[in-house]
Amino acid sequence: MADTNNNKVMAVLCYLGILWIIPLLTEHKNDPFVRFHINQGIILSIFWVVVRVASWILSFIPVLGPIVSWVAWVAIVVLMILGIMNAVNMDEKPLPIIGTLFTVYK
């Protein structure tokens, strides 16, 4: 039971920014459940960087820029929440839209 809780904690960390690096650097990376969530966390981080760059570029457009930026941030928060819920429920569901694009870490 303690190992399952540790795996849940490590899986949840994967969705909190760059904290996916913690399970990646520990022995938890050998667990398939944690490895799946590490991959999803890395994909989410890459998506976050892409959104930041796109938001910066679009910030020069007066009305469209702030609207697109706000929608993108809401999407990131929703994806984080969905990932955390999957980790807590011990599910290995990919994140909507971005979760099945590619595998970063196997």
Secondary structure, DSSP 8 states (H G I E B T S, - for coil): -HHHHHHHHHHHHTTSGGGGHHHHTSGGGGSHHHHHHHHHHHHHHHHHHHHHHHHHHHTTSTTHHHHHHHHHHHHHHHHHHHHHHHHHTT-----TTTTTS-----
